Amino acid sequence: MQLRAILADRLGKESLISAGTGSGKTLPIAINILLDDPSKNLVTLTISPLTRLQATQEQDFVSRYGIQTFAINDHTPCDDTWWTTNIYSSGRPIKLPAQHLIITVEQLFVNGHGHLSRIGNLVRTPKFQKLIVRINVDEAHFFYTAGFPLFGAPAFRPAWEKLAGLKVLLRPSIRWHMFSATFPPHILTHVKERLLKPSFEFIQQTSNRPNLIYATHQVPGKLDDLCNYECFLSTPFDLSSHPHILIFVDDKALTSKITNHLDACLPLEYCGKGIVKHYHSGMSTDYLEQTHGDFVSPTGTCKILVTTSGQSVGVDFPNVKIVATIGLPPTIVDALQRGGRGIRVGDEHALFVVFNKSWALEIDEDEFMEGTDPDRPRTKLGIHSRAQERAPLLAIQLVRSRTCLRKFYADYLDDHAVDALKHLHRFCCDCHNNGFDLGSLLPGRLFTDEIPAEETKAARAVSTYRPKTDRAALERR
């Protein structure tokens, strides 16, 4: 895959690279930059969907490959000195000119105040435009999932759809390359027809992650019953051996509730020590950077990170043993991207589980809208649409499936590679009637209807009351 991607660029061709999370899609981007003639001061632009992902990518290109790289987003300095020293100067040569700019897509278009950003103006400047040799679109599925209004809901990030118009404005010699692990047929069609020349090189390898174990779990009661998440704490609790767990929640308030509850369930000496943290866009940049670093660092204290979708795309987690998504995923693309955060190094297995409510099994599939998008909901969406109305058809079928989940995901992606169904662990998923026990793969006890009521009450009380013997310690804190 990597060699074909490099050769396509060297031959002046555009490309679309469909390959699984952790498959090494960064390498051809880096090598193509390193092969450019340094005397020409050529620039590569990479469009990246998330600021958190930009920070990771910038560090990777600078430290691993020695490529002069800068992330361009809302936090980038605006002063002339910074830009003429690091990015571009029409008047004098720059000592170490930027080779690679990683840009959030909104920076390329007119903002809400009717102005173009610095980089938006630069790419429309003929002299700078001559230096742009290629544009990489990372996580290019966002072009469809975020750029277009879907099912009555407005586009989440309409700047993505504007990339097609930007390509018309730029020099035709600029080579465009699309990268993603999730190009199901309906998204693939949009990307290749609107963003690529007909002669583009299609490079595909399986998106299967053979070390992942797939499962679904119907929670008893409601998703906001916090007892459902105590299974993510080891019993008895052991900090040194506790697995890293990433919990995705599409509700900022619930991320906070789950985090506070799990922290309160810890032994007293571990409470409030950052072992369980939450992460969402409403928090400060400093907090988000510190929390992410604490979670991925081998010496960090954070073992459980409860997050919204900001950590689901592209971010490399070297140590995540369990990934859970709470509630039906907004699309199967989201499910696959979230599951892809599981351990990527070596053959050690990781678990990806979807927690869902019983109503997902009661919806009539005949009620869904007509269309070719398998992630379509039952009806047009509005601001106040309920979860049952937002539930995508394929997510309903996912939690109902009693046949192989790995094949379910492969079929969604139209992935027919010889290793599309390969798995390395004894268990592929929870649908093979071979003794699979979800509880055995979790560090704590899985909350089910069979747990005695008195145990449930005791578990809930832990977040409110402490034994009298602990009160002196609490007063010292």
Phi and psi in degrees as a GROMACS rama.xvg file:
@    title "Ramachandran Plot"
@    xaxis  label "Phi"
@    yaxis  label "Psi"
@TYPE xy
-65.2492  -43.3332  GLN-2
-63.43  -43.1141  LEU-3
-63.448  -37.8062  ARG-4
-66.0878  -40.147  ALA-5
-67.3236  -44.8757  ILE-6
-63.8029  -38.4654  LEU-7
-58.3157  -45.2718  ALA-8
-66.0363  -42.6293  ASP-9
-62.0908  -30.2212  ARG-10
-87.8245  4.41435  LEU-11
79.6393  19.0953  GLY-12
-101.509  152.235  LYS-13
-83.2524  164.433  GLU-14
-151.314  157.768  SER-15
-127.121  119.964  LEU-16
-111.81  113.311  ILE-17
-109.315  108.893  SER-18
-152.802  151.773  ALA-19
-63.3569  161.948  GLY-20
-60.0053  136.518  THR-21
78.81  12.3477  GLY-22
-86.9496  -4.20569  SER-23
94.3586  35.8979  GLY-24
-71.3652  -17.2996  LYS-25
-69.478  -33.2254  THR-26
-58.7963  -48.803  LEU-27
-63.5465  -30.4753  PRO-28
-61.9695  -46.2222  ILE-29
-66.3734  -45.4902  ALA-30
-65.4619  -39.4356  ILE-31
-60.4385  -38.3175  ASN-32
-67.2512  -43.3122  ILE-33
-66.278  -24.4985  LEU-34
-83.7247  -9.56284  LEU-35
-67.9867  149.246  ASP-36
-69.2836  111.734  ASP-37
-62.4876  -23.2809  PRO-38
-71.3287  -15.8647  SER-39
-92.5219  -7.50745  LYS-40
54.7293  41.7845  ASN-41
-71.1159  153.281  LEU-42
-125.246  136.061  VAL-43
-106.725  132.648  THR-44
-104.461  133.215  LEU-45
-121.066  122.227  THR-46
-90.2063  120.591  ILE-47
-120.593  139.398  SER-48
-77.0948  -26.5453  PRO-49
-133.577  142.94  LEU-50
-60.9404  -39.3886  THR-51
-61.9776  -40.7882  ARG-52
-66.6273  -38.8219  LEU-53
-56.809  -45.8375  GLN-54
-61.0321  -41.6916  ALA-55
-65.2313  -44.5783  THR-56
-65.8228  -43.1807  GLN-57
-58.429  -47.6736  GLU-58
-62.0184  -39.4557  GLN-59
-65.2857  -46.7399  ASP-60
-67.0652  -35.7781  PHE-61
-73.9663  -50.6502  VAL-62
-79.0758  -37.6216  SER-63
-86.1791  -37.9959  ARG-64
-112.978  -7.89238  TYR-65
67.0739  29.2152  GLY-66
-95.7839  128.429  ILE-67
-68.8037  101.603  GLN-68
-125.559  141.241  THR-69
-134.862  138.179  PHE-70
-88.9624  131.759  ALA-71
-116.085  115.152  ILE-72
-155.242  -164.629  ASN-73
-63.8881  -19.8281  ASP-74
-94.673  -0.437241  HIS-75
-71.5602  138.207  THR-76
-55.9715  146.734  PRO-77
-104.167  -8.06508  CYS-78
-73.0088  149.664  ASP-79
-59.4025  -38.7742  ASP-80
-60.1681  -44.7549  THR-81
-62.6045  -45.1823  TRP-82
-68.7524  -42.6403  TRP-83
-75.9632  -18.1114  THR-84
-86.4419  -34.3354  THR-85
-110.662  -32.2239  ASN-86
-108.143  -62.0467  ILE-87
-161.394  137.953  TYR-88
-137.305  125.949  SER-89
-79.8836  -15.4598  SER-90
-96.0776  -34.3868  GLY-91
-143.107  152.262  ARG-92
-69.6019  147.219  PRO-93
-93.6656  135.978  ILE-94
-60.0556  -48.9097  LYS-95
-124.742  82.1028  LEU-96
-68.112  149.254  PRO-97
-60.8498  132.023  ALA-98
-97.5373  -23.8953  GLN-99
-148.08  123.93  HIS-100
-116.199  123.737  LEU-101
-102.577  116.111  ILE-102
-122.853  135.469  ILE-103
-75.4051  143.519  THR-104
-61.6381  -33.2764  VAL-105
-63.4606  -24.0841  GLU-106
-67.0333  -16.068  GLN-107
-90.1047  -5.08322  LEU-108
-132.357  169.593  PHE-109
-61.0977  132.286  VAL-110
-85.3359  -175.039  ASN-111
-65.6633  -16.008  GLY-112
-95.2121  5.26412  HIS-113
83.3187  18.3703  GLY-114
-120.963  152.571  HIS-115
-89.6946  145.67  LEU-116
-73.8601  176.526  SER-117
-59.1582  -46.3533  ARG-118
-71.7856  -31.0939  ILE-119
-62.1739  -40.568  GLY-120
-69.3202  -41.3638  ASN-121
-60.7083  -46.0918  LEU-122
-66.8657  -15.5341  VAL-123
-98.1256  3.90381  ARG-124
-90.7349  121.944  THR-125
-53.5991  -41.8415  PRO-126
-64.3578  -43.5952  LYS-127
-71.2127  -37.2345  PHE-128
-59.844  -32.1868  GLN-129
-65.1657  -22.1905  LYS-130
-84.2174  -17.1582  LEU-131
-76.6029  116.625  ILE-132
-96.8849  -30.4977  VAL-133
-156.622  157.124  ARG-134
-127.65  118.681  ILE-135
-95.7411  133.584  ASN-136
-110.304  103.56  VAL-137
-83.0665  142.635  ASP-138
52.9034  54.1723  GLU-139
-67.5244  -9.63567  ALA-140
-62.6277  -21.0861  HIS-141
-60.2373  -26.0682  PHE-142
-52.5577  -40.3946  PHE-143
-90.7999  -50.7336  TYR-144
-68.6334  -30.659  THR-145
-109.01  -22.8144  ALA-146
-88.8257  -18.7707  GLY-147
-114.386  143.884  PHE-148
-67.2808  131.908  PRO-149
-128.875  126.406  LEU-150
58.0365  38.6784  PHE-151
90.5124  -13.9993  GLY-152
-90.5669  139.925  ALA-153
-67.3872  159.625  PRO-154
-58.4808  134.716  ALA-155
-68.2405  -40.78  PHE-156
-140.684  83.9935  ARG-157
-61.4752  -16.9486  PRO-158
-61.2381  -27.8022  ALA-159
-61.1264  -40.8795  TRP-160
-66.6269  -24.853  GLU-161
-73.9862  -8.04221  LYS-162
-59.1616  -33.6182  LEU-163
-62.2694  -40.9293  ALA-164
-69.7034  -35.6854  GLY-165
-63.101  -38.7704  LEU-166
-61.3757  -35.3991  LYS-167
-65.4439  -34.7061  VAL-168
-74.955  -28.9726  LEU-169
-84.8511  167.603  LEU-170
-62.7063  135.674  ARG-171
-66.5334  -15.1464  PRO-172
-77.4079  -13.7271  SER-173
-69.9549  129.024  ILE-174
-91.2409  129.607  ARG-175
-105.609  134.347  TRP-176
-129.534  129.792  HIS-177
-105.41  135.116  MET-178
-129.729  135.154  PHE-179
-171.018  157.063  SER-180
-93.0932  -7.5905  ALA-181
-131.666  86.2053  THR-182
-118.011  70.6517  PHE-183
-61.6055  159.796  PRO-184
-52.8588  -40.0969  PRO-185
-69.0981  -30.4176  HIS-186
-81.4359  -40.2266  ILE-187
-55.5064  -42.7652  LEU-188
-60.9881  -45.7625  THR-189
-61.6061  -43.9811  HIS-190
-67.5512  -49.774  VAL-191
-71.213  -31.4959  LYS-192
-78.7153  -25.7855  GLU-193
-107.316  -20.6825  ARG-194
-119.607  -7.1076  LEU-195
-127.999  150.569  LEU-196
-69.6605  151.531  LYS-197
-57.3772  -25.3827  PRO-198
-88.3871  15.1283  SER-199
-64.2089  154.739  PHE-200
-90.8078  121.872  GLU-201
-96.375  114.022  PHE-202
-117.377  115.715  ILE-203
-131.376  133.555  GLN-204
-135.261  165.708  GLN-205
-57.5848  145.632  THR-206
-94.492  2.99545  SER-207
-64.9122  135.049  ASN-208
-107.128  96.9915  ARG-209
-65.0775  -16.2675  PRO-210
-85.9164  -7.73283  ASN-211
-84.1644  141.044  LEU-212
-108.464  128.921  ILE-213
-104.184  141.577  TYR-214
-155.231  160.569  ALA-215
-127.922  156.893  THR-216
-145.146  122.03  HIS-217
-86.5985  117.886  GLN-218
-78.5731  144.988  VAL-219
-75.7498  133.709  PRO-220
79.374  -138.632  GLY-221
-104.986  158.022  LYS-222
-68.905  -23.5717  LEU-223
-89.112  8.39321  ASP-224
-77.5305  106.636  ASP-225
-69.273  -14.8207  LEU-226
-61.4388  -24.862  CYS-227
-60.7436  -19.6641  ASN-228
-106.378  0.693571  TYR-229
-69.4501  -15.0262  GLU-230
-66.1373  -13.3759  CYS-231
-89.6989  0.307429  PHE-232
-106.316  131.368  LEU-233
-68.1582  144.989  SER-234
-128.178  115.871  THR-235
-68.8775  157.536  PRO-236
-72.2553  130.971  PHE-237
-135.888  106.332  ASP-238
-61.7408  -40.5154  LEU-239
-65.8523  -31.2273  SER-240
-107.84  2.32948  SER-241
-68.9468  132.032  HIS-242
-71.152  155.325  PRO-243
-79.2441  129.653  HIS-244
-128.932  131.57  ILE-245
-114.864  119.216  LEU-246
-115.018  117.545  ILE-247
-95.0761  130.54  PHE-248
-136.219  128.283  VAL-249
-91.1759  40.2102  ASP-250
-153.708  111.19  ASP-251
-59.3375  -40.6521  LYS-252
-63.1228  -39.4553  ALA-253
-70.4424  -31.2641  LEU-254
-58.6289  -41.9756  THR-255
-67.045  -42.8066  SER-256
-63.378  -45.1008  LYS-257
-63.4468  -44.2887  ILE-258
-60.1665  -48.5194  THR-259
-64.0643  -38.7009  ASN-260
-67.2594  -47.2385  HIS-261
-65.1882  -37.2574  LEU-262
-63.0421  -40.2827  ASP-263
-69.6904  -23.019  ALA-264
-81.1155  -10.9074  CYS-265
-70.5508  157.518  LEU-266
-54.5403  148.477  PRO-267
-51.3185  -40.8685  LEU-268
-69.7917  -11.6824  GLU-269
-104.21  -9.8673  TYR-270
-64.2747  138.782  CYS-271
71.1125  15.8627  GLY-272
-101.342  8.04748  LYS-273
82.8107  16.6435  GLY-274
-71.5306  -35.8177  ILE-275
-116.151  124.92  VAL-276
-132.984  159.301  LYS-277
-121.683  163.564  HIS-278
-151.276  120.591  TYR-279
-157.095  171.606  HIS-280
-68.075  -14.5541  SER-281
-80.2586  -0.363708  GLY-282
-97.0393  163.327  MET-283
-68.7707  153.159  SER-284
-60.0037  -40.6676  THR-285
-62.2012  -43.2449  ASP-286
-64.2847  -43.5006  TYR-287
-63.3061  -42.6824  LEU-288
-65.4422  -42.9609  GLU-289
-65.3836  -40.7072  GLN-290
-67.5722  -44.6207  THR-291
-60.476  -46.018  HIS-292
-62.2235  -38.4341  GLY-293
-67.0767  -31.5234  ASP-294
-77.5022  -39.0684  PHE-295
-88.6137  -17.2066  VAL-296
-72.498  137.44  SER-297
-60.3699  -23.6362  PRO-298
-103.825  4.78343  THR-299
-72.7215  156.127  GLY-300
-89.2159  -20.5433  THR-301
-72.7473  121.792  CYS-302
-108.065  -25.1971  LYS-303
-129.112  123.226  ILE-304
-117.129  119.664  LEU-305
-102.629  117.773  VAL-306
-140.429  157.234  THR-307
-86.088  -164.519  THR-308
-70.0844  -6.13374  SER-309
-60.8041  -18.8237  GLY-310
-106.125  11.0106  GLN-311
-94.2095  -13.1975  SER-312
-120.752  118.735  VAL-313
76.1584  -25.585  GLY-314
-67.4092  130.967  VAL-315
-91.4577  114.957  ASP-316
-107.616  116.054  PHE-317
-79.9081  -9.02432  PRO-318
-133.788  11.3646  ASN-319
-81.8382  118.964  VAL-320
-90.6792  -32.0676  LYS-321
-133.759  130.062  ILE-322
-119.359  129.146  VAL-323
-126.978  140.076  ALA-324
-115.921  129.191  THR-325
-97.9881  116.01  ILE-326
88.975  166.501  GLY-327
-63.5427  135.63  LEU-328
-65.7803  148.283  PRO-329
-57.7623  -34.7201  PRO-330
-148.757  167.93  THR-331
-72.2064  -25.5201  ILE-332
-57.132  -46.2513  VAL-333
-61.4334  -42.2802  ASP-334
-60.1107  -47.264  ALA-335
-66.9773  -38.287  LEU-336
-66.1868  -39.7273  GLN-337
-67.894  -47.6289  ARG-338
-59.4655  -30.2964  GLY-339
-67.8615  -5.93955  GLY-340
-80.2862  -6.81052  ARG-341
-64.7877  165.855  GLY-342
-42.4193  129.698  ILE-343
-110.767  -14.9608  ARG-344
-99.0332  128.436  VAL-345
75.7785  -163.213  GLY-346
-105.66  5.70329  ASP-347
-61.9336  135.921  GLU-348
-79.1495  156.775  HIS-349
-136.164  153.765  ALA-350
-107.735  134.555  LEU-351
-120.916  118.492  PHE-352
-128.881  139.477  VAL-353
-105.33  118.632  VAL-354
-88.1071  129.922  PHE-355
-138.461  164.539  ASN-356
-97.3501  164.178  LYS-357
-64.626  -26.9377  SER-358
-62.2504  -21.8508  TRP-359
-64.3538  -22.8268  ALA-360
-89.659  -6.97617  LEU-361
-104.67  -12.3745  GLU-362
-71.6177  136.968  ILE-363
-83.0824  119.089  ASP-364
-65.0119  -20.9472  GLU-365
-70.233  -12.9649  ASP-366
-81.0025  -9.03703  GLU-367
-75.1463  151.176  PHE-368
-59.3677  154.06  MET-369
-76.4401  150.753  GLU-370
155.22  173.848  GLY-371
-98.8275  -12.1479  THR-372
-79.9122  114.851  ASP-373
-69.4185  -11.4736  PRO-374
-97.2978  20.1038  ASP-375
-72.2653  147.692  ARG-376
-86.3313  -177.333  PRO-377
-74.2715  -30.7034  ARG-378
-148.737  169.241  THR-379
-61.3841  145.573  LYS-380
-97.7684  146.431  LEU-381
-130.364  179.749  GLY-382
-59.4477  -36.6068  ILE-383
-103.565  18.4229  HIS-384
-61.4354  137.22  SER-385
-79.0164  166.259  ARG-386
-58.1344  -37.6364  ALA-387
-64.2256  -31.8256  GLN-388
-80.4401  -28.9117  GLU-389
-81.9338  -18.4608  ARG-390
-56.1741  122.747  ALA-391
-76.0709  149.053  PRO-392
-54.0735  -46.9975  LEU-393
-68.0522  -31.173  LEU-394
-68.0437  -36.5236  ALA-395
-62.2217  -45.4703  ILE-396
-66.4229  -32.1772  GLN-397
-60.7276  -51.2925  LEU-398
-75.9925  -14.2453  VAL-399
-89.6868  -16.1197  ARG-400
-62.3436  136.18  SER-401
-117.559  10.0746  ARG-402
-111.62  170.561  THR-403
-50.9928  123.691  CYS-404
-72.0399  -31.6992  LEU-405
-63.1003  -40.4483  ARG-406
-68.8616  -35.3489  LYS-407
-57.2301  -48.9653  PHE-408
-66.7769  -39.4721  TYR-409
-63.8642  -41.4622  ALA-410
-63.5211  -39.1142  ASP-411
-59.5179  -40.609  TYR-412
-87.3333  -0.0314476  LEU-413
55.2658  42.6809  ASP-414
-95.3952  106.396  ASP-415
-112.377  20.9305  HIS-416
-62.3924  155.012  ALA-417
-63.5092  -25.0931  VAL-418
-105.822  20.0798  ASP-419
-66.4145  -24.9594  ALA-420
-112.724  10.6811  LEU-421
-67.8949  139.61  LYS-422
-141.318  149.406  HIS-423
-102.219  -22.1993  LEU-424
-91.0681  164.315  HIS-425
-55.2847  -37.5034  ARG-426
-105.361  126.559  PHE-427
-78.1226  -47.7678  CYS-428
-162.482  -169.314  CYS-429
-96.4916  19.2133  ASP-430
-116.854  20.0603  CYS-431
-113.583  6.88558  HIS-432
50.3818  46.0068  ASN-433
-123.377  29.6122  ASN-434
91.0709  9.88772  GLY-435
-59.2723  133.32  PHE-436
-134.385  106.494  ASP-437
-56.4669  -41.1493  LEU-438
-58.0293  -30.9297  GLY-439
-72.3581  -15.7704  SER-440
-98.5905  0.0736693  LEU-441
-107.672  150.109  LEU-442
-73.528  -24.6385  PRO-443
-121.693  -175.951  GLY-444
-78.2113  129.155  ARG-445
-74.9016  125.381  LEU-446
-73.3983  121.278  PHE-447
-135.263  172.549  THR-448
-63.2833  -19.929  ASP-449
-80.0845  -13.0654  GLU-450
-68.7769  128.327  ILE-451
-56.3511  144.952  PRO-452
-58.8833  -37.4006  ALA-453
-66.2449  -31.2838  GLU-454
-69.9985  -38.2999  GLU-455
-63.1398  -44.1289  THR-456
-63.7407  -39.5089  LYS-457
-64.415  -39.9008  ALA-458
-64.484  -39.0563  ALA-459
-69.5307  -36.2655  ARG-460
-67.2974  -21.3713  ALA-461
-59.8485  -28.7165  VAL-462
-80.7153  -8.82113  SER-463
-113.735  -41.0385  THR-464
-119.421  150.906  TYR-465
-124.069  150.432  ARG-466
-59.3514  152  PRO-467
-57.4973  -32.3513  LYS-468
-65.5602  -18.992  THR-469
-91.6334  -7.96098  ASP-470
-66.8583  -35.2417  ARG-471
-62.6661  -41.5287  ALA-472
-64.0355  -38.2805  ALA-473
-64.1928  -38.7289  LEU-474
-69.0024  -27.5492  GLU-475
-75.1846  -21.347  ARG-476
